Amino acid sequence: MAQNVGDEIIQDVISFVESKIGEGATWKDKYFGLLALGAILEGPSKQSLINVLAPAMGIILTLYSDESRKVRETAAWFFSKVAQNHAELLGTESFFPSLYEYIIRGLKDETRVACNSASIITELAKALKPVEGQNRNILSSCYPELISNVVECAYRKDEMRHGYGRSENKITIAGFDALYSLFENAPPDVEPLLLKSLEHFYNKLKETNVQTGSGLDERATDLQSFLCVCIQTILNRLDQQLSEDVCSSLVEVIIQCFDARNDVFEEGFLLLSALCSKFGGLMDKYVEKIGPYIFHGLKESDSSDTIKNACGLISDLCTMVESQNIISGFHEYVPLLLQIMTNRSLQRDAKLGAVTAIGDTYLMTKDKFLPFLDNTLELFGSAANQCIDVNTNDDDFMEYIVKLQGALIESYT
């Protein structure tokens, strides 16, 4: 309704909220008041909302420490929505220090309060990302304590209470989402802390590879995936050159993860791709080690995302690493890529990845690719025919066709 009505709804909602969060209000009143206020954060003009909300932020903040868990949870949700839509209200020298204290306490609170507190960090880090030439922001001085507390939150093993059933890793997901956002949007002045965090997550990933008789449990495999994305995000953010020892250690620990699981996983391939981007030609020496795992992903995995990222890793080894070692093994994986293109059970993105990987492999192998050329051109021609006279209202399929056209053109040329 707020998105349709706009500014006209503000005063009615504010009057309702004032009647709900005043002195003597029950937890239900406060809860519904916060929900109503959060519901109008999108729709009305930014300036109209700021004019109304700015004077009330201090009062609303006190609800973040209410005796009712439901009120605290909803207050944290409200501030996460403000961070997403009107972060300038939160990122001020006068208000942020108080909010920050509540966020830190919230990360240690009950599960849903902690999840929503982590979401505030996720959205605030995005909104306050430094512009070019800006070395720091209001979060800079908080980064060491903030990362420490969010890491502690991400490692919690909570179960949802109050009738909501199991948490299904919600606290872990919320915590790691906040970490991803902090690392991706980190101001330049905290880069030394990112290096320290890289070492922490590497060690934590190594700890997960404790194999039992039946393999790793679900929590360990989930944690491996989260940690791989964390490390990948830090690598992508770091501007400085890293030592070859870092590359070697990370390749080894990813292989250990694959072995501990007796399987490959998409985040592991994505981290290897990040290493290709960061270290370039240095990754060539590890191709023989990671090759069998790429083959396993292409041949044995039933996950389209894992297959897509295995294809992406092949492309990265060809284009970013310009691997000479991949030439010795391409005759084994190209038939698998061709099979992926015709596998009807796979999602479209996996097939797009196979098309791109075939094109990138040809650029590396040139004349050596000739034994596969006829079959490849036949399949490419069949794929190209899908792009002709497409008549459908399926937006997802049309998006796939556009991507397929681009992948085919790039591979042909």
N, C-alpha and C positions, 0 to 999 in steps of 0.2 A: 504493500500500500504506500509506504514512504517513497518508493521509487516512482510511483505514478502521481502522487499528490504533491511531493516536493516540499517547499518551505511552509506551506499552509498547515502541515501536520505537526510542526514543531511545538507550537504553544499548547496544543491540546495534550500532547504527550508529556511535556514538561509539567503541566498542571497535575497530570495523573501521577507522575514520578514523585513530585513534591509531597503528594498526599500519602505516598507509600514508604518513603525512606526517612520520614521525620521521627521525632522523639516518640517512643512508645510503640513503634512499628513492630509487627511480628516478623518472623523470618520469612513467612510467605509473602507478606507485603513487600519486603526488601527485594526478595527474589523476583517478583513480578515487575517491580519498578525498574530493576536493572535490565530485565529482559526487554521491556518496552523501550528503554533508552538505547539499548544496543541495536534494536530493530530499526531505528531511524538514522543510523550512521551512514547509510547509503541512500541517496535520493535527494534530500535537501542540499542546497548549495553549501560549499565548504565554509564560507565566511559566516553564513547564518548559524551553522552549527557551532563553529568556534566561539562566536559571540555568546551563545547560550551555555556551552559546556565549560568554557575556561573558568568562570567563577565557581563552578560546582565541583571541579575535579578533586579538590581537597576533601570535601565531604564524602564524595564517592569512594575515595581512597580508603577512608576509615572502614568501609564495608569489607575490604580485603582482609581485615583481621577480625571479622565478626565471629561470635561464638558459634554460629551455625555453619557447618561445613558446606551446606548448599549455597549459602550467601557468599562465602569466600570463593567457592568454585565459580559462581556466576560473576562476581566482581572481577576475578582474573580473566574470565571469558570476555567481559566488557572491555577491559584494557587491551586485550589482544585485538579486538575489533577496532578500537581507537588507533592502535599502532598500525594496523593494516590500512586504515582509511584517512587518519588525521594525525600522523605521528608528530607533527609540529606541536601538538598539545602536550606531548609527553617528553620530548627531547629538549626541554628548556633547563637552564641552570637552576631555576627556582623550584621546579617540580620534580625533575628526574631523580635527584638524590633520595627523596622520600619514596618515590615509586620503586627505586632500586632495592631499598631495604625490604620492602614488602615482597618483591619478586624473589629475593634470596630466601626469605622465610617460606614463601609459597612453594619453592622447589623441594622443601623438606616436609611439606604438609601432606595430607592424605592424597591418594592417587589422582583424583580428578582435579584437585586444586593444583597439584604439581604439574599435571599435563597442561593445564591452561596457563600456568605461569611460564612454562617452557615455550608455549606458543607466543607469549608476549615478546620473549627474546627473539624468536624466529622472525616475527614481523618487524620488530624494532630494528634489528640488524639490517634487514633488507631496506627499510625506509631511510635509515641514516647512513647508508653506504656512501663513503666519501667520493666526491666528484674529482675529476682529474686535477691534480695539483694540490689537493687537500691531504695533508699528512696524517691527520688525526680527527676524531670526532668525540662526542660526549661519552661514548662507550670505552674509549681507549684506556683510560686509567682503571677501568673496571675489569678489563679482559682477564687478567690472571685469576682473580677471585671468581669471576663469572664462569670461565671455562672449568675451573675446578669444581664448582657447585653443579654445573650442568652435567659434567661427566659423572659425578656421584649420583645424580638423578637418573641418568641414562642406564646406569648399572643396577638400579633398584629391581627387586623381584617382587613387585606388589601383586596382590589379587584385588580385584574390584569388590567392594563391599556394598552395603546398602541396597542389595537386591539387583545389582546390575550384572551379576555373573562374573566370569573370569575376565581378566584384563586384556587377554590376547596381545600382550606386549605393548599396550598403549603407552605406558610410561616410558618404555625403551624407545619406541618410535618417536614420541614427542621430544625426548631428550636428545636423540641423535639428529632429529630435524633442526633443533636449536643449534647444535654443534655445526651442522653443515652450513647453516645460515651465518653463524659467527665467523667461520673460516672463509667462506666464499666472499663475504662482504667486509672482511677485516681491513681496517685502515693500515697504511704502510708502517706506521710506527710500532705495530705489534708483531712484525714479522719474526723477530727472534723467539717470541712465544710460540709461533706456529711451528718452528723447528723443534722446540721442546715437546710440543704436542705430537708431532710426527713420531718422535722416539717413543713416547708413551703408548701411542696406538699400535706401533709396530710390536712392542713388547707384549701388549695385551693380546694382539692377534696371535703371536707365537704361543702364548699361554693356552689358547683355545685348542691347540692341536694335541691334546692329551687323549689318546685313543683308548677306548674301552673295548671289551670283547664284541660289543654290538655296534661299534662306531660311535660317532658324536651324537649327543642328544639334540633335540630341536632347539633348545635355547642356545647351545654352543654354535650351531650352524647359523642361526639368526644373528648372533653376535658377530660372527665372522663376516657376514654380509654387511652389517652396519659399519664395522671397523674398516673394511675395504673401501667403502664409499667415503668414510672420513679421511682416510689416507689419500685417496684420489683427489678429494676436494682441496686438501692442503697442498698437494703437489701442483695442482692447477693454479693455485693462488700464489705460490712462492715465485718471486722474480729472480732470486739469486741462484747461481749454479750450485748443484749438489755434487758430492763426491761419488765416484764409481762404487764405493763400498755401500752407499745407500741403495743404489740400484741393485747390486748383487744380493744384499740382505732381503730386499722386498721381493725379488723374484723367488728366492729360496723359500720365504715364508708362504708365498702364494702356492707354490708347489706342495709344501707341507700341508696346507689346507686341503688341496685337491686330494692328496693321499689319505689324509685323516678321514675325509668324507667317503672315499672310494668313488668319487664323482667330481665333476666340474660344476661351477656355478657362475651365473652371469656377472656378479660383482667382482669376482676374481679376474675374469677376462677384461672387465672395464678398467681395473687397476693396472693390469698389464698394458692396456692401451695407453693409459696415462703415463706409464713409464716410457713407452715408445715416444710419446710427445715430448717428455721432459728430457730424455737422455739420447734420443735419436740413434745414431749409429752404434753407440755403446751396447744397445740391446741385441745386436746381431749375434754376439757370442752366446746368447742364451736361447737362440732359436731351436737348437737341437734338444735342449732340455724341455722347453714348453711345447714343442711340436706334437708329441704324443697326446698331450692334453687337448690341444686344438682338434686333433683327429677324433678324439673321444667325444668332444662336444658336438662335432659335425655329424658323427655317425650314431652315437648312442643316446644322446640327450633327447628327452621328449618335451623339453621346454623351448618354445619358439624364441623367447627372450635370450636364453643361453646360446642358441644357435645363431641368432642375429649378432650377438656380441662376439662369438667366435669368428664369424665372418668379418666383423669390424676389426678384430685384432689382425686377421690376415691382411686386410687393407692397410692397416697402420704399419705393419711390418714391411709391406711393399713400398709405401709412400713416404712415411716419416723416417723409417730406419734404412730403407733401400737395401734390405737384407739380401746378401749374396747366399747365405745359407738356406734361405727358403727355396731357392732354385732346385736344390737337391731333393726336396720333398714335395714339390708342387704337383707332380704326376700322381701322387697318392690322394691329395685333397681336392683336386679339380673335379674328378668324377663325383665326389660327395657334394660339391657345390651344385653341379648339374642336377643331381638327384633332388636336392633341396628345392630347386626351381620348379620341379614337377610334383612335389609332395603336396597333395591337396589337404592334408591334415594340419599343415603348418600355417601360422599366421602370416599375413602379407609382408610385414616388416622383415621377417626372416628371409623371404624370397628376394626382397629388395637388397638386403645385405649380401646375398649370394651373387646377385648380378654385379654389384659394385666390386666385390672381392675378385670375381672372374676378370673384370676389366683391369683392375690393378695388378693382378697376377700376370696378365698378358704383357703389360708394360715392363715388368721385370724380366720376363722369360723370353719375349720376342719369338724367334724362330723355333725355339724349343716347345712352344705351345701348339705347333702345327697338328700333332696327333689329335688334339681336342677341338680344333677350329671348326670343322664341319658340324659336329654335334652342337657346339656352342652357338654358331650362327643360326642353326635350325631352331634352337630353343629361343634365342633372342628374337628371331622372326616371328615365332608363335606369340611371344610376349608382346611384341610391337603391334600385332594384329588386334590384341585386346584394347589398344589405345585408339583404334579407328572407329568412328561412328558410335561412340558411347552415348547411350540414351538412358539415363537413370536419374532418379531423384535422391539416390543414396549418396549423401554428402561424404560419408566415410570412404565409399568406393571411388568417388571422384577424386578425393584427396590421394588415394592410393595410385590411381591412374596418372595423376600429375607427377607423383614421385617416381613411378615406373618409367614414364617418359624421360625424366631427367636422368635416371640411372642408366637407361639404355643409350641415350645420346652421349653421356659421359664415357660409357664403356666402348661404344662404337668408335669414338674419336680418340 
